[in-house]
Amino acid sequence: MSPDPAPSPPSASGGRAVRGRDPRRRRAILDAADTVIQRDGPDTPMAVIAAEAGISKPILYRHFGDKSGLYRALAERHVDPLMERVREELREHTGLRPRVRATVGTYLRMISDNLNLYRFLMHRATAEDPRTRGDVGMMVRRFGDELAETLTAERHVADPVRAQIVAHAVVGMVRAVGEWWLDHPEIAYEDVIADLTEAVVGAVTGDEPSHPS
């Protein structure tokens, strides 16, 4: 493990640059946090994260301001890319059902492959820190707004107000089913995707979901 960097040189204005804000060092600490959370679970103490990065807990907080700052940095690092990956699936496929299936499958696979990190962010960090909860909620709501615009633009839902209701309901449903499935790993991945796809398509079209063949 590498030691914390030496004090920063004086700034151009004649004062001292803020110590502990080096972007490369911050990335290394976030890498260490990812590693130890995935390895040890979502209840990993801050001191263990700091030790993994080769620094003390006070120095860890110096880089991020406080524990809340670390939470928000990790949320920005992982939640936005997750939403962007889902957006990519929506853009890459044609036809409502194939797009829903690909999007749902990608989301479920990503959260299950990163289970401890997901639970750290979505359970621990959002429970302990209102600002992280607000940031994550805003990312999810933004995606719901974008989905509503897509439903309207592609004429899946004609009324913009109904599109907003349906889109945010669908996002909430997929998150809720994902949370449930993480606690029931005995349920096959493909079965969850198939049934959840039909539920989402039914919510968008207003049709009774049919059991997939």
C-alpha angles and dihedrals in degrees: 000000000000122000124244112276122263119264114291118258121254115285123245090257091063096255126099121274114242108273119230099026099104106138092217091054091047090053090050091052091049089049089052091048091052091050098048095042092051090046102041103025139249095300093063109143120242089240091061091050089051092049091051088055092048095246139098124261093252090054090048089055090046089063095049104025093242142338090290090058091054091049092052093046091053092046091052090047095053114018098054093049089049090053091046092052089053089049090053091055090051090052097044101056133063125215123043099255097048090048093049092047093050092046095047091045093051093049095049093046094050095050093045093048089051098036100147093044091047091052091045091056103033098038112022103029096042091046095049100039125045092197092056089046089052093047093050092044091052092051091052094045091050090055090049090053091050091049090051090053090050093050090052096043092050092044096239087128118022100194112071092210092052088046090058092049093047095044095051091043090053093049090050092047094052092048092048094049090047091054091049093048093051087061092047106050090160088076109091117249093228092051092053092048093049096050095039090050091055091048093051094046089049091051091051098044098034090233125133107264111249123214107256116245 
